[in-house]
């Protein structure tokens, strides 16, 4: 099923994705990390979530560093 969006709808949705509130960023990071844990590539996750690949890679590295500190 294809969803038909007007230009105004698309702009509104993209603005929502660009929100920088901590809650929005945290939710997007959680989605990205869960998809990476499922085996998707950084490139695929970035494409699915409309994020720059660099952002997904940075979040992955940050999470890995935090996880290593918990083990040590």
Secondary structure, 3 states (H helix, E strand, C coil): CCCCCCHHHHHHHHHHHCCCCHHHHHHHHHHHHHHHHCCCCHHHHHHHHCCCHHHHHHHHHHHHHHHHHHHC
